[in-house]
Amino acid sequence: MGRRGKVLTGCVLGGLALATAGCGTEETANDPRPQPPTRVSVTITPKAITVQPQRIAIGPEPTQQIPQNQQVEQPPVDSDAPVDVIFVTANLTDFDSKLEVRGPKDATSELLVANGNVSLLAALPTGVYTVRAADIPAARPARFAVGPYRTSSQNNVLQP
């Protein structure tokens, strides 16, 4: 085999090597997008604390979807990750206080001034929680439950 044959054989082998290197399967795991935070309203009065809704992550939450996606089923996520919860709290008393969430994981808000409001972001695992006002003992605490159901926000196209 002459020089020309060796060059041709080298080119063919090089081309085959490039072709096989470019072929094949490449797997990339696409983790589902996280669930957007769930908003929970808390109202503190001198006699009681009201939490609405009292249960989250029990099943699909239609209030979590933007209007254009409300008829689309939410894809579930197989995860034990905590749920991000935003507690939007209104203090309707004349006393400064702090919102306390007690359960499998505890969270405490910043100072909640009298007749004011505050937000508390907490990542809560599945469980039952007690929501109370730290400095208002006469306000009856409320119960709050977080279930195991998690959804992906992949169908919500207008989210970052």
C-alpha positions as CSV (number, residue, x, y, z in Angstrom):
1,M,0.0,0.0,0.0
2,G,1.4,3.3,-1.0
3,R,1.4,6.6,0.6
4,R,-1.9,7.5,-1.0
5,G,-3.5,4.4,0.4
6,K,-2.3,5.1,3.9
7,V,-3.6,8.7,3.8
8,L,-7.0,7.4,2.5
9,T,-7.1,4.7,5.1
10,G,-6.3,7.3,7.8
11,C,-9.0,9.7,6.5
12,V,-11.6,6.9,6.5
13,L,-10.6,5.8,10.1
14,G,-10.6,9.4,11.3
15,G,-14.0,10.0,9.7
16,L,-15.4,6.8,11.4
17,A,-14.0,7.9,14.7
18,L,-15.6,11.3,14.4
19,A,-18.9,9.8,13.3
20,T,-19.0,7.3,16.2
21,A,-18.0,10.0,18.7
22,G,-20.9,12.2,17.6
23,C,-23.5,9.5,17.8
24,G,-25.0,7.9,20.9
25,T,-27.4,8.8,23.5
26,E,-26.9,11.6,26.0
27,E,-29.2,11.6,29.0
28,T,-29.7,14.7,30.9
29,A,-32.1,14.5,33.8
30,N,-34.6,17.3,33.7
31,D,-35.7,18.0,37.2
32,P,-39.2,19.3,37.5
33,R,-39.5,23.0,38.2
34,P,-40.2,23.7,41.8
35,Q,-43.7,24.5,43.1
36,P,-44.4,28.2,43.4
37,P,-44.8,29.4,47.0
38,T,-48.3,28.9,48.5
39,R,-49.9,31.9,50.1
40,V,-51.6,31.5,53.4
41,S,-53.6,34.4,55.0
42,V,-53.3,34.7,58.8
43,T,-55.5,37.1,60.8
44,I,-54.8,37.8,64.5
45,T,-57.6,39.2,66.6
46,P,-57.6,39.6,70.4
47,K,-59.4,36.3,70.9
48,A,-58.3,34.0,68.0
49,I,-56.0,33.4,65.1
50,T,-57.5,32.5,61.7
51,V,-55.6,30.7,59.0
52,Q,-56.9,30.3,55.5
53,P,-56.6,27.8,53.9
54,Q,-56.1,25.5,56.9
55,R,-54.6,22.7,54.7
56,I,-52.2,22.9,51.8
57,A,-50.4,20.3,49.6
58,I,-53.2,17.8,50.1
59,G,-53.9,17.7,46.3
60,P,-53.8,20.0,43.3
61,E,-54.3,23.6,44.3
62,P,-56.3,25.5,41.6
63,T,-55.6,28.8,43.2
64,Q,-51.9,28.3,42.5
65,Q,-52.3,28.3,38.7
66,I,-52.3,31.4,36.6
67,P,-55.7,31.9,34.8
68,Q,-54.5,30.6,31.4
69,N,-53.5,27.3,32.9
70,Q,-56.4,26.6,35.3
71,Q,-57.8,23.8,33.1
72,V,-54.5,22.1,32.7
73,E,-53.7,19.3,35.1
74,Q,-50.7,20.1,37.4
75,P,-47.9,17.5,37.0
76,P,-47.1,15.9,40.4
77,V,-43.5,15.8,41.6
78,D,-42.2,12.8,43.4
79,S,-40.4,14.6,46.2
80,D,-40.3,15.0,49.9
81,A,-39.0,18.5,49.6
82,P,-40.6,21.1,51.9
83,V,-43.3,23.4,50.5
84,D,-42.5,27.1,50.4
85,V,-45.2,28.9,52.3
86,I,-45.7,32.7,52.5
87,F,-47.8,33.6,55.6
88,V,-49.4,37.0,54.9
89,T,-50.4,38.2,58.4
90,A,-52.6,41.0,59.6
91,N,-52.5,41.9,63.3
92,L,-55.9,43.4,64.2
93,T,-54.9,43.9,67.9
94,D,-53.4,46.8,69.8
95,F,-50.3,44.7,70.8
96,D,-47.0,44.2,69.0
97,S,-46.2,40.5,68.5
98,K,-44.5,37.9,66.3
99,L,-46.1,35.2,64.3
100,E,-44.9,31.8,65.4
101,V,-45.3,28.6,63.4
102,R,-44.6,25.5,65.5
103,G,-44.5,21.9,64.2
104,P,-42.0,19.6,62.5
105,K,-40.1,22.8,61.6
106,D,-40.4,26.1,63.5
107,A,-40.5,29.6,62.0
108,T,-40.9,33.0,63.6
109,S,-41.7,36.3,61.8
110,E,-40.2,39.7,62.3
111,L,-41.9,42.1,64.7
112,L,-45.6,42.4,63.8
113,V,-46.7,45.8,64.9
114,A,-50.1,46.6,66.3
115,N,-52.7,47.0,63.5
116,G,-50.0,46.2,61.0
117,N,-49.0,43.3,58.7
118,V,-46.0,41.2,57.9
119,S,-45.0,38.3,55.6
120,L,-43.2,35.2,56.7
121,L,-41.6,32.8,54.2
122,A,-41.0,29.3,55.5
123,A,-40.1,26.0,53.9
124,L,-42.3,23.5,55.7
125,P,-42.1,19.7,55.5
126,T,-45.2,17.6,55.7
127,G,-46.9,17.7,59.1
128,V,-49.3,19.5,61.4
129,Y,-48.4,23.0,62.7
130,T,-49.7,25.4,65.3
131,V,-49.8,29.1,64.4
132,R,-49.9,31.5,67.2
133,A,-49.1,35.1,68.2
134,A,-46.1,35.2,70.6
135,D,-47.2,38.1,72.8
136,I,-51.0,37.7,72.7
137,P,-51.8,34.7,74.9
138,A,-55.5,35.3,74.8
139,A,-55.6,34.7,71.0
140,R,-56.4,31.1,70.6
141,P,-53.8,29.4,68.3
142,A,-54.8,27.9,65.0
143,R,-53.9,24.5,63.5
144,F,-52.4,24.3,60.0
145,A,-51.5,21.2,58.0
146,V,-49.1,20.6,55.2
147,G,-49.7,17.4,53.1
148,P,-47.3,15.3,51.0
149,Y,-48.5,16.4,47.6
150,R,-46.1,18.4,45.5
151,T,-46.6,19.9,42.0
152,S,-44.3,21.2,39.4
153,S,-44.7,24.7,37.9
154,Q,-43.6,23.5,34.5
155,N,-47.0,24.2,33.0
156,N,-47.0,27.8,34.2
157,V,-45.3,29.5,31.3
158,L,-45.3,33.0,32.6
159,Q,-43.1,32.2,35.6
160,P,-39.3,32.7,35.7
